[in-house]
Amino acid sequence: MMNGMTPIDRRAMIAATGAALLLPLPLRAQTRPEPFSWDRLVATASRLTRTPFREAAAHPGAARVDYDALHAARFREERTLWGDLPGDTGIRFFPLSATAPQSVTIAIVEDGQSRPLRYDPAMFDAPAGNAVAALGSDAGFAGFRVMNAARDGDWLSFLGASYFRAPGPQKQFGLSARAIAINTSLGREEFPRFTHFWLERTGANSLTVHALLDGASITGAFRFENSLGPQGVRQDVTAALFPRRAIAELGLMPMTSMFWYDQANRGRGTDWRPEIHDSDLLSIAGADGTVHARPLVNPSTPLVSAFAERDPRGFGLLQRDRDFDHYQDDGVFYDRRPSLWAAPASGLGAGEVRLYAFPTDSEYTDNIAAYWTPARPPAPGRRIDVAYRLDWSAARAPASDGLAMVDNVWLGRGQEPAIDRIVVDFTPVPADTKPQLWTDIGQGTLVKAAGYPVLGIDGRYRAVIDLRRSGTGPADLRMQLRADGRAISEYLHYPVGA
């Protein structure tokens, strides 16, 4: 979880005509349908900015719904929304809990009409005395998830604040996305929340989710066009945002993840497993074709890295290392965690991709955030439109276009105690290529550098750097392989000593 955020237990979040007529009767609210459209939703979000923000109250019984109670209360198969229809669009709902105590309104949309759903405690098969059953009939929903056709797993879920997530092709969840990030790296983070959802079934493996966002500093209308395919989940996102007041740091297309330690900083961990992380690298595709690779670290103090760009082609948090032997985790399988890539539908203009990390000593805290921050600060009353695509996949290099990847990073000590040694492997590098190793160091000096192909391993090129840090902060190492004046690898950024 990001510092100061509403807590969310990571383990707990683990168009057919006449579809409304197929709903189980207890799910159908006793209200008349109302017209619904994207323009109406945008107008509603705009009007909200002219009213004072009011934080929704937490349900008084939600605090008693802990992890055990939540998982003992099972959603009944026969109450699955669209459960009678073929395909991957069955909807099941989350009850309120200690980690998601504020209710949301959920409606279905068909033929331009919306009809709200009514919460019913009987949706859940709960043992006697379970705190979910005690919530009562007016408790409301906490969120929802979309089930696959086999009903043995979900492929999309919305739960808590404006968080949502999807698994990769191997059906393993990992990092999360958010609708918006506000002042994340400034120590006074805000968490606007989705208060209303409208669900529209658009096919056997697709649905559209409309959502209304409300917060102290901003409101917004969101449309998520979601589909499930062989390569994972794809979401086309459209948003209209309306700032209520000045925002020092606005984060668009934000995503959050967990990084405890990897092979480079094994000493930060106290667990027996050799690596523990949901993501291990930030990748950025610049408009000029440069691909930046910033391996993640678990810093000793909060750390912000900013990458100035104009109209980047995309960015994402990747789980590049997919070797089971590197994790040895046969319970939650970190080698199967999805990568998430965000690609804007049109030019973003000038701004920065920011990476924020703070220290963690466990795998249960999301301590990483990445997002786009426009160079022009948002102004109250000025609408912000953004459209982008999210791909949840297993891609190791979604932006590299034939460039050699940063495959591994190791840290050690040079021949003197004050010297840091950094070893970086790039793959694949063709055998007939003779790379030149380009380096640049901020807050430090280069002692020596060497690069060579690793004998016996085709395509692996190893760079070894010794540097001396200056000052008390980390040194910023930048490195790239070049041949004949052109880049043949990703552009590595690494904060040595963070």
SULURKA-V989173 format. One record per backbone hydrogen bond with DSSP energy under -0.5 kcal/mol. NH is the residue of the N-H (numbers start at 1). CO is the residue of the C=O. Records with the same first field share a line. If there is no record, write none. Layout:
NH->CO, CO
This chain:
5->2
10->8
13->9
14->11
19->16
21->18
22->18, 19
23->20
27->24
28->24, 25
29->27, 116
31->29
34->114
36->112
41->37
42->38
43->39
44->40
45->41
46->42
47->43
48->44
49->45, 46
50->47
51->48
59->101
62->59
63->59
64->61
65->62
66->64
70->66
71->67
72->68
73->69
74->72, 125
76->123
79->76
80->77
81->91
83->80
85->82
88->204
90->147
91->81
92->145
94->143
96->140
97->100
98->65
100->97
104->141
105->195
107->197
108->115
109->199
110->113
113->110
114->34
115->108
117->106
118->27
123->120
124->121
125->74
126->124
130->127
134->130
135->132
136->133
139->136
141->104
142->94
143->94
144->158
145->92
146->156
147->90, 145
148->153
151->148
155->146
156->146
157->165
158->144
159->163
160->142
163->160
164->177
165->157
168->172
171->168
174->175
176->256
177->164
178->254
179->162
181->251
182->190
183->249
186->183
187->184
188->183
190->182
193->214
194->161
195->212
196->212
197->105
198->210
199->107
200->208
202->206
203->206
206->203
207->226
208->200
209->224
210->198, 208
211->222
212->196
213->211, 220
214->193
215->218
219->242
220->213
221->240
222->211
223->238
224->209
225->223, 236
226->207, 224
227->234
228->205
229->232
232->229
233->167, 392
234->227
235->390
236->225
237->235, 388
238->223
239->386
240->221
241->384
242->219
243->382
244->217
245->217
247->378
251->181, 249
252->250, 372
255->370
256->176
257->368
260->276
261->276
265->262
266->263
268->265
269->266
276->261
278->258
279->258
280->318
281->318
282->294
283->281, 316
284->292
285->314
286->284, 290
289->286
292->284, 290
293->491
294->282, 292
295->293, 493
296->280
299->297
300->498
301->498
303->357
305->355
307->353
308->306
309->351
311->349
313->285
314->285
315->342
316->283
317->340
318->281, 316
320->318
322->320
324->322
326->323
327->324
328->324
330->328
336->333
337->334
338->172
339->393
340->317
341->391
342->315
343->389
345->387
346->387
351->309
352->373
353->307
354->352, 371
355->305
356->369
357->303
358->367
365->362
366->364
367->365
368->257
369->356
370->255
371->354
372->252
373->352
374->372
375->350
377->375
381->243
382->379
383->381
384->241
386->239
388->237
389->343
390->235
391->341
392->233, 390
393->339, 391
400->397
403->400
404->488
405->427
407->405, 425
408->425
410->423
412->421
414->419
419->416
420->467
421->412
422->465
423->410
424->463
425->408
426->461
427->405
429->459
433->430
435->433
436->482
438->436, 480
440->478
442->476
445->468
447->466
448->466
450->464
452->462
454->460
455->453
457->454
458->456
460->457
461->426, 459
462->452
463->424
464->450
465->422
466->448
467->420
468->445
469->418, 467
470->443
475->496
476->442
477->475, 494
478->440
479->492
480->438
482->436
483->486
486->483
488->481
489->481
490->404
491->291
492->479, 490
493->293
494->477
496->475, 494
498->495
